[in-house]
Amino acid sequence: MHTFEIYEEYYKWHPLEGESATEIYYLEYGKDDPPNQYEPTEPLIAKSYTDDIKKTRREHKRQLWLELNGVNGVPKPVTYYQEEYAYLFYIALPGVGADEFLKEADDGTRASILKQAGRYLSALHKTKVEDCPFIFYDEAGGMHDDIVFGHGDFVLSNLIVNESYITGSVDVINIGMRDRYVDIASMAKSIETLLGQEYVDHFFDGYRILGEVDEGKLEYFKGH
């Protein structure tokens, strides 16, 4: 039995909503016999970029690199499978997307989650990595003048919340070195769109830049 047949036979696949160019499934272990080393019993995510096999492989490589470098709060890779199509498999972070969670939350819970989002991003930006090969800025500088290790698509839908606590972030295909305001602006724009401008300060407070936001860089990266 090859790798993909194991996942087809021993797991229940539940489709999740994602971007139009991706297929994402939540996998639950459903075999009666005890598992072996190739059959994790934790819930898994199976993900495929249907428009480009190379993108599926690229995100899997990023997940492996994150694990190798001890970065916390990101998906733990399990395996990668490719024939005429490709899937990456990783252990599911417990919870739901923050966008879904926050729609039904009260104001106090919203404030708490958004402050946690700021703290999570601040911790990610402080991650010390050696010789990161993923570079997303012009060496000449410009607006990229405060380079950190960042997420690259830090929006509410990529932040996972479980029982009012953030468990991590997903969609790590664009992780790498860039200006910190790429992530800050991305999340600020996401909060404004879903909840309104009045909620953004909670995120800034968590990141500890409330009252010290570089408005020029914020607006620049919102548009890029």
Phi, psi and chi 1 to 4 in degrees:
 res  aa     phi    psi   chi1   chi2   chi3   chi4
   1 MET       -  124.1 -178.4  177.6  -66.3      -
   2 HIS   -85.2  172.9   64.6   56.7      -      -
   3 THR   -52.1  -50.3  -58.8      -      -      -
   4 PHE   -67.4  -34.1 -162.5   74.0      -      -
   5 GLU   -62.8  -34.0  -73.5  177.2  -31.8      -
   6 ILE   -59.3  -47.3  -69.8  174.2      -      -
   7 TYR   -70.0  -33.9  -68.0  104.6      -      -
   8 GLU   -67.5  -39.9  -73.8 -176.8  -51.3      -
   9 GLU   -86.1  -36.2 -176.9  169.4  -19.0      -
  10 TYR  -101.7   -2.4  -62.4  154.9      -      -
  11 TYR  -128.6  146.6  -65.8   81.7      -      -
  12 LYS   -91.2  124.8  -62.1  175.8 -178.3  177.9
  13 TRP   -98.1  124.9  -68.7   51.5      -      -
  14 HIS  -119.4  118.5  -53.5  -76.3      -      -
  15 PRO   -66.8  140.1   22.7  -31.4      -      -
  16 LEU  -115.6  155.9  -59.2  176.3      -      -
  17 GLU   -75.1  139.2  -69.1 -173.1    9.2      -
  18 GLY  -151.7 -170.5      -      -      -      -
  19 GLU   -65.8  158.5  -62.2  178.2    1.3      -
  20 SER   -61.4  -25.6   58.8      -      -      -
  21 ALA   -96.7   16.2      -      -      -      -
  22 THR  -132.1  152.9   61.9      -      -      -
  23 GLU  -117.6  128.0  -71.7 -175.1    4.9      -
  24 ILE  -131.0  132.8  -55.2  175.8      -      -
  25 TYR  -130.5  145.1  -62.2   88.6      -      -
  26 TYR   -99.0  123.4 -178.7   82.2      -      -
  27 LEU  -109.0  128.0  -84.2   58.7      -      -
  28 GLU  -111.5  133.7  -68.2 -178.5  -67.6      -
  29 TYR   -67.7  129.9 -172.1   77.5      -      -
  30 GLY  -132.1   17.2      -      -      -      -
  31 LYS   -89.3  141.2 -174.8 -177.8  176.2 -174.5
  32 ASP   -76.2  -33.9  -66.8  -28.5      -      -
  33 ASP   -72.9  155.1  -60.6  -27.4      -      -
  34 PRO   -58.6  144.4  -22.2   33.5      -      -
  35 PRO   -74.8  159.9   28.8  -35.0      -      -
  36 ASN  -108.7 -172.9   62.8   36.0      -      -
  37 GLN   -65.6  -17.1   60.9  179.0  -36.3      -
  38 TYR   -94.6    1.9  -57.0  107.8      -      -
  39 GLU  -126.1   80.4  -57.8  162.9   10.5      -
  40 PRO   -61.6  137.6  -17.8   29.8      -      -
  41 THR   -87.7  -13.6   56.2      -      -      -
  42 GLU   -66.3  151.3  -58.1  100.4  -36.8      -
  43 PRO   -58.1  140.0  -24.6   34.7      -      -
  44 LEU  -118.6  162.4  -55.5  178.1      -      -
  45 ILE  -114.4  132.9  -62.5  -65.9      -      -
  46 ALA  -111.4  127.2      -      -      -      -
  47 LYS  -133.5  138.8 -179.7  176.8 -179.2  179.6
  48 SER  -139.9  130.0  176.3      -      -      -
  49 TYR   -84.4  103.9  -71.4   90.5      -      -
  50 THR   -71.0  -18.4   53.6      -      -      -
  51 ASP   -90.7  -11.8   63.4  -24.9      -      -
  52 ASP  -163.4  104.8 -171.9  -10.2      -      -
  53 ILE   -57.1  -35.8  -74.7  177.9      -      -
  54 LYS   -61.1  -32.7  -68.5 -180.0 -179.6  178.2
  55 LYS   -67.6  -37.7  -71.6  171.9   68.7  175.8
  56 THR   -62.2  -45.8  -50.6      -      -      -
  57 ARG   -63.4  -39.5  178.6   63.2  173.1  166.5
  58 ARG   -64.9  -42.0 -172.1  159.6   66.4 -115.5
  59 GLU   -66.8  -38.3 -179.4  158.7   -4.1      -
  60 HIS   -60.7  -41.3  178.9   64.7      -      -
  61 LYS   -63.3  -38.5  -73.3 -176.8  175.6  179.6
  62 ARG   -63.8  -41.4  -89.4   40.1  171.7 -163.4
  63 GLN   -61.7  -42.2  -69.5 -179.5  -10.2      -
  64 LEU   -62.4  -41.9  -68.9  172.4      -      -
  65 TRP   -64.6  -41.7 -173.6   90.2      -      -
  66 LEU   -61.9  -42.3  -71.7  166.2      -      -
  67 GLU   -64.7  -44.1 -177.4  177.8   37.3      -
  68 LEU   -60.8  -34.0 -178.9   63.9      -      -
  69 ASN   -94.7    7.8  -76.6  -88.4      -      -
  70 GLY    68.2   30.1      -      -      -      -
  71 VAL   -80.3  127.7  179.9      -      -      -
  72 ASN   -92.9  162.2  -63.0  -42.7      -      -
  73 GLY    72.0   28.5      -      -      -      -
  74 VAL  -135.5  163.3  -69.2      -      -      -
  75 PRO   -61.0  142.0  -24.8   35.2      -      -
  76 LYS   -95.6  116.1  179.3  178.6  176.4   60.4
  77 PRO   -69.1  147.2   27.5  -34.3      -      -
  78 VAL  -111.2  -57.6  174.9      -      -      -
  79 THR  -162.5  173.3 -168.3      -      -      -
  80 TYR  -134.2  138.3  172.0   83.2      -      -
  81 TYR  -132.2  136.6  178.4   79.4      -      -
  82 GLN  -145.5  130.3  179.3  176.2  -35.4      -
  83 GLU  -132.4 -114.5  -76.4 -170.6   -9.9      -
  84 GLU   -80.4   -9.5   67.6  -85.0   10.1      -
  85 TYR  -133.2  175.1   53.5   88.6      -      -
  86 ALA  -143.9  144.3      -      -      -      -
  87 TYR  -134.0  140.2  -83.0   96.2      -      -
  88 LEU  -106.5  143.7   61.8   90.6      -      -
  89 PHE  -120.5  132.5  -64.4   84.8      -      -
  90 TYR  -144.2  158.4   60.8   87.9      -      -
  91 ILE   -69.5  127.3  -65.1  175.1      -      -
  92 ALA   -67.7  132.8      -      -      -      -
  93 LEU   -72.8  134.0  -66.5  172.1      -      -
  94 PRO   -67.8  134.7   22.3  -31.7      -      -
  95 GLY   124.2 -166.7      -      -      -      -
  96 VAL  -129.7  168.3  -61.2      -      -      -
  97 GLY   -61.0  141.8      -      -      -      -
  98 ALA   -62.4  -29.8      -      -      -      -
  99 ASP   -61.9  -44.6   57.3  -24.0      -      -
 100 GLU   -67.1  -43.4 -179.7 -179.4  -19.9      -
 101 PHE   -63.9  -44.2 -178.3   88.7      -      -
 102 LEU   -72.5  -22.8  -69.6  172.2      -      -
 103 LYS   -60.0  -34.3  -74.0  177.6 -177.3  177.6
 104 GLU  -101.8   -2.4  -53.5  -60.2  -33.2      -
 105 ALA   -83.1  154.2      -      -      -      -
 106 ASP   -79.6  172.8   58.3   43.6      -      -
 107 ASP   -62.1  -39.3  -83.7   -5.4      -      -
 108 GLY   -64.3  -42.0      -      -      -      -
 109 THR   -68.4  -39.5  -57.4      -      -      -
 110 ARG   -58.7  -46.0  -73.2  177.4  172.6  179.9
 111 ALA   -60.4  -42.9      -      -      -      -
 112 SER   -62.8  -46.4  172.8      -      -      -
 113 ILE   -64.9  -41.0  -66.2  -61.7      -      -
 114 LEU   -69.5  -34.8  -64.9  175.4      -      -
 115 LYS   -65.5  -41.1  -73.9  179.8 -178.1  178.0
 116 GLN   -61.1  -38.3  -72.1 -179.5   54.4      -
 117 ALA   -60.0  -41.0      -      -      -      -
 118 GLY   -64.9  -42.5      -      -      -      -
 119 ARG   -66.8  -40.5  -69.8 -165.2  -69.1  -89.7
 120 TYR   -60.3  -47.2  171.8   91.0      -      -
 121 LEU   -65.3  -40.8 -177.0   62.1      -      -
 122 SER   -59.0  -42.9  177.5      -      -      -
 123 ALA   -65.2  -40.8      -      -      -      -
 124 LEU   -62.4  -42.3 -176.5   67.3      -      -
 125 HIS   -67.1  -20.7  -76.0  174.0      -      -
 126 LYS   -90.1   -1.2  -68.5  173.7 -177.4  175.0
 127 THR   -61.1  128.6  -58.9      -      -      -
 128 LYS   -96.4  114.8  -58.8  -59.7 -178.5 -177.0
 129 VAL  -123.3  143.7  -66.6      -      -      -
 130 GLU   -95.5  126.8  -62.7  -66.6  -27.2      -
 131 ASP    53.7   50.8  -59.6  -39.6      -      -
 132 CYS   -62.8  124.2  178.6      -      -      -
 133 PRO   -84.5   -4.3   31.5  -34.6      -      -
 134 PHE  -101.7  100.3  -44.7  121.5      -      -
 135 ILE  -112.5  128.5  -52.9  -63.1      -      -
 136 PHE  -130.5   50.4  -64.5   93.4      -      -
 137 TYR  -156.0  158.9   63.8   93.3      -      -
 138 ASP   -84.1  127.2 -174.7  -12.6      -      -
 139 GLU   -58.1  -21.9  -65.1  -73.4   -4.8      -
 140 ALA   -70.0  -16.3      -      -      -      -
 141 GLY   104.2 -107.3      -      -      -      -
 142 GLY    70.3 -134.6      -      -      -      -
 143 MET   -71.8  -19.8  -78.0  -68.8 -172.2      -
 144 HIS   -85.4   80.0  -69.9  -91.8      -      -
 145 ASP  -122.5    8.5   56.7   10.4      -      -
 146 ASP  -140.0   76.8 -171.5    3.4      -      -
 147 ILE   -81.1  131.4  -53.9  -57.5      -      -
 148 VAL  -138.3  172.2  -63.9      -      -      -
 149 PHE   -84.7  118.7  178.0   77.0      -      -
 150 GLY  -129.2  175.7      -      -      -      -
 151 HIS   -81.4  -48.9 -174.4  -78.3      -      -
 152 GLY    97.3  -19.1      -      -      -      -
 153 ASP  -150.4   57.6 -168.3   15.1      -      -
 154 PHE   -85.8   88.9 -164.9   65.3      -      -
 155 VAL  -128.1  166.2  -65.5      -      -      -
 156 LEU   -59.3  -37.6  -70.9  171.7      -      -
 157 SER   -67.4  -19.7   59.4      -      -      -
 158 ASN   -97.0    3.4  -72.7  -22.6      -      -
 159 LEU  -105.0  128.4 -160.3   60.5      -      -
 160 ILE  -103.3  130.2  -53.4  -59.0      -      -
 161 VAL  -120.6  133.6  178.6      -      -      -
 162 ASN  -130.9  114.6 -172.9   43.7      -      -
 163 GLU    51.6   49.1  -62.5 -178.1   -4.7      -
 164 SER    73.6   15.4  -59.3      -      -      -
 165 TYR  -130.3  140.0  -67.9   96.3      -      -
 166 ILE   -77.0  128.7  -69.6  173.1      -      -
 167 THR  -102.8  -12.8   57.3      -      -      -
 168 GLY   153.6 -167.6      -      -      -      -
 169 SER  -133.5  153.9   61.7      -      -      -
 170 VAL  -123.0 -174.7  -64.8      -      -      -
 171 ASP    56.7   65.9  -75.6    0.4      -      -
 172 VAL   -97.6   20.6  -65.0      -      -      -
 173 ILE   -62.8  -23.6 -168.6  171.2      -      -
 174 ASN  -109.4   20.2  -68.8  -47.3      -      -
 175 ILE   -63.7  149.2   58.6  101.2      -      -
 176 GLY   157.1 -169.2      -      -      -      -
 177 MET   -89.7  125.8  -52.5  -56.5  -66.9      -
 178 ARG  -163.9  174.8   49.9  170.0   56.5   83.4
 179 ASP   -66.8  140.7 -167.7  -82.4      -      -
 180 ARG   -59.1  -28.4   71.7  175.7   66.2 -114.1
 181 TYR   -74.3  -10.6  -92.3   84.1      -      -
 182 VAL   -60.7  -49.3  172.7      -      -      -
 183 ASP   -72.7  -40.8  -73.9  -20.4      -      -
 184 ILE   -61.5  -46.1  -68.2  170.8      -      -
 185 ALA   -67.6  -38.2      -      -      -      -
 186 SER   -61.5  -46.0 -177.9      -      -      -
 187 MET   -69.8  -40.6  179.5   54.4   74.8      -
 188 ALA   -58.5  -43.3      -      -      -      -
 189 LYS   -65.5  -39.8 -174.7  175.0 -179.8  178.9
 190 SER   -63.6  -42.4 -178.5      -      -      -
 191 ILE   -65.9  -44.7  -65.4  168.3      -      -
 192 GLU   -57.7  -44.2  -71.1  173.2    8.3      -
 193 THR   -66.0  -42.0  -59.2      -      -      -
 194 LEU   -83.9  -43.0 -177.5   71.8      -      -
 195 LEU  -115.7  -28.8  -58.3  174.7      -      -
 196 GLY   117.7  155.5      -      -      -      -
 197 GLN   -56.6  -33.3  171.7   66.0   44.7      -
 198 GLU   -64.5  -16.0   65.1  -88.4   22.7      -
 199 TYR   -92.0  -11.9  -72.7   94.0      -      -
 200 VAL   -66.3  -33.1  178.4      -      -      -
 201 ASP   -60.9  -28.7  -81.3   -7.2      -      -
 202 HIS   -62.7  -40.9  -62.8  -55.9      -      -
 203 PHE   -65.0  -45.9  167.6   62.3      -      -
 204 PHE   -61.3  -37.8  -69.5  155.5      -      -
 205 ASP   -62.3  -44.2 -172.0   17.8      -      -
 206 GLY   -63.1  -36.2      -      -      -      -
 207 TYR   -79.6  -12.2 -164.3   88.5      -      -
 208 ARG    69.4   42.7  -63.1 -169.5  175.5 -179.7
 209 ILE  -125.9   12.7   54.8  171.2      -      -
 210 LEU   -59.3  125.5 -174.7   60.8      -      -
 211 GLY    83.4   -2.7      -      -      -      -
 212 GLU  -129.3   21.1  -58.8  176.1   -1.8      -
 213 VAL   -70.4  134.9  175.6      -      -      -
 214 ASP   -81.0   95.8 -173.3  -33.5      -      -
 215 GLU   -64.0  -33.8  -63.9  -67.5  -15.6      -
 216 GLY   -62.9  -48.5      -      -      -      -
 217 LYS   -68.6  -36.8  -68.8 -179.6   72.6  170.5
 218 LEU   -58.4  -49.6 -177.1   68.0      -      -
 219 GLU   -69.6  -36.0  -67.6  -53.3  -46.2      -
 220 TYR   -61.6  -49.1  174.1   82.1      -      -
 221 PHE   -78.0  -19.7  -74.8  114.5      -      -
 222 LYS   -63.1  -30.4  -82.0 -176.0 -178.6  179.2
 223 GLY   -92.9    1.3      -      -      -      -
 224 HIS  -122.9      -  -71.2   74.6      -      -
